[in-house]
């Protein structure tokens, strides 16, 4: 049976450091299997999060050889086991212990996004009429499992730490699901420009590349939202129109 070495972050804060563990690996194993094996054999106090082991809960997010991935969906057969497999916690959030980070900031950001606000029903019986194409458009965004890999890879959060000024790609996906819903009438464009800081995104598409659900985050969510911000606040015809009508205060101002 072949053996492989895993270099795993241990500890927390300034005391955190890598420690190597060598263990047997077999066909079909994923990184999460190897972490569990290390826990069983030599590191019972190794902290990591996981739940479904099916790529649907988003709990086991980590950085594997420098790339944000789900441990349960990363097969060892896809990695070069002749070299150490480096497993680290997500870097964009506060480190708790070993492979665990505090991602609670994401839930606080989600709470501040204006909720779904439906328009009045179209028919006397209280029902609505929608085009199927409009319904289909937002279904992609509902696949998000909130693994926060897109948040972790985003340089605005990972390198520049703009957490207080930038909501991040996961929340732009959530906002897009609401903004593009055929029944929604809430206006979130001012928030996107203001407190959500969508202008910080320079559409490098790194978030799209790491999404385990293959959501086209940049092209289908962020760019259309940016276009709405431009239309509302920077389009010359819209600005001219505002001369003849008072503008509502910008959200968050």
N, C-alpha and C positions, 0 to 999 in steps of 0.2 A: 504494500500500500504506500503510495507516495506521501511525502511530508511537505509541508509548506510553513513558512514563517510569517507571522502577522505582527506588525508593529502598531501597537494600540496606545492611544492616549490614556494615561492613568493619572488620577489625582484631580485637583481643581486649583484655580487661581494661579499664583506664581509658582506653586509647587508642582503643577501639571508637567508631565514629561512622558516621552515614549518608553514603552517597555516591549520587548520582543517575546513572542510565544510561538513555539513550534509544535505543530500537531499533525496528526494523520488526516488526509483528505481523501475523499472518494468521489466517484462519478455522481453527478447530479447535485452536489452540494452548492449552496449559495453562501455569501459572506456571513449572513446571520447564523447559518448552521455552524460555521467555523467559530464565531464568537461564542455561541452556546457551548461548543465543545471545549473552548478555552476556559469558560466559566466552570464546566464540570470537572476538568482535569487539574487546573492549576490556579484559577483566579475566581473563586466563588463570590468575591466582593466586587467584581467588575460590573459597573452600572451601565445599562443600556436600555433603551425603550423599544418595545415591539408589541404587537397585538395579533394581527390577523395572519401574518406570514403569507399573504396572498397579493400584496401590492395594492391594497384598497383602503388601508387605515392611515397610511402616511406616518406611522409612529417611528419606524426604524430608519429615519433619514440620518445620513452621515456623509462624510467626505471620504471617498475611497480612491486612493492614489491621486488625491488632489481634486477630484471631481465629485460634486454633490450627487448622491445616488441613494436609492433605497437598498438597504442591505439584503432584504429578502428577495430582491429581484436582480441582484448582481451575481451571476454564476461564476464560480471559480474557474470554470473552463474558458471563460472569456478574459481571464487575467493571466499575466505572465508570472507563474508561480516559481520560476527560477530566481525571482527577486522578491524581496519583502513586500507584502501587501500592507500598505499604510492605511490605517483606519483612524479617522479623527472626527470630533464632533463638529456640528455646523459652526461656522466662524462668524456669522452675522448676528448671533444672539449671545446673551450672557452664558458663560460656561458654568454648569452646576457641578458635575463630577463625571470623570471618565468620558463616556460618549453621550452624556445627557446635557442638553442645553435648555434654557428657559425661553420658550417660544410664546409666552403669554402676551407679549406685546402685540402679536398679530391679532389676537382676539379683541384686544382693546381698540385697535384700529378698525376692525370690522364693525364694532358696535357703533362707531360714530358715522358710518355711512348711512345716508338717508334710506329708510326702508322702502319697500315696494308700495306704490300708491296707485291703485287702479283707477281708470276713468269710469265714468258712469256707464251702466249697461246700455247696450244698443237697442235691446228689444224690451217690450213691456213685461216679459216674463223674467226679466233680470239676468239675461244671458248676453254674451258678447259675440261679435263676429270678427274673425281674424283670418288672415291669409296664412296658409300652411307654410309658405316660405319664411314668413316672419317668425312663426313658431319654431321652425327648424334652426333658425339663425342662432338662437340663444342656447340650444341644447348642448352644444360643445362645451360651454362654460360650466355647465352643471356637472361635468365629469371630474372637476377638481376635488382631490382627496385631502387637501390642506396638509401636504407633506412639507411645504415651505422650502422646497429645493430651489424654486425660482427666486424666492426672497434671498436665500443664502448666496446664490451665484451673482445676484445683481450688485454691480460695483458701487452703486449709490449707497447701499446699506452695508455691504461687505467691506469696502475700502474707505468710504467717506463718512460712514456712520450718520447718515441723515435721517435717522429714525423719527425725529420730531418734525421733520419737514416733508417726508416722502412716504407714501402708503405702501409702495412696492407692487410688483406685477401681480401677486396673488389677489390683491384687493382691487386692482384695475380690472381683473377678470370678473370679480364679483360685481363691481360697478357696471361693467359692460353688460352682464346678464340682466341687470335691472334697467339700465338706460335703453337697451335695445329690445326690451320686452314690449310686444305690441299693445299691451294694456296699460303700461306704466306712464304716468304723467308728471312724476316728480322731476325737478330740475337739479341735477348734481354737477352741472358744468362748472359753476363757480367754485364748488368745493374741490373739484379735480384740479383746477388752476391754482387755487389757494392752498388750503391746508393739506391737500393730498399730494401736491407738488409734482404733478405729472410732467411738467416741463423739464425736470431733472433727467428723465429718461431719454437717452440718445439712441434708442432702438438698435442696440447691438445684437439683439435676438438671442442672447445667452440664456435668458429665461426659457425661451421656447425649446432650446436644445436639451435642457435637463428635465423637462416635464415628463414624468412617467406615464401620464395619460395622453400624451401627444397633443395637448391643446396648443393651437397656433396662437400663443399669447400675444406676440408682437403684432402680427399682421391683422388678426381678427378682433382683438380687444384694444390694445394700447393705441395703435395708429388711428382707428376710427374715433376713439375718445379724444385723441389729440386734435383730430380734424374738427370735432365739435367745439373744442376750446378755441381753436383758431377762428372758426365761423362766428362764434359768439363775441369774442373779445378783440380780434385783430383784422377781420375782414373789413376793407374800406367801405363797402356799401352798407354793412351793418353799422359801422361807426357813424356814417352819414345819417342813417335812419335814426340813430340815437339823439341826434341834434334836435329832432322834432318830437321826441318823447323822453320823459325822465326815465333813467335807468334804475332798476331795483338795486339796493345795496348788495355787494358781492357777499356770498356766503362765507362766513368765517371772519368777516371784517369787523 
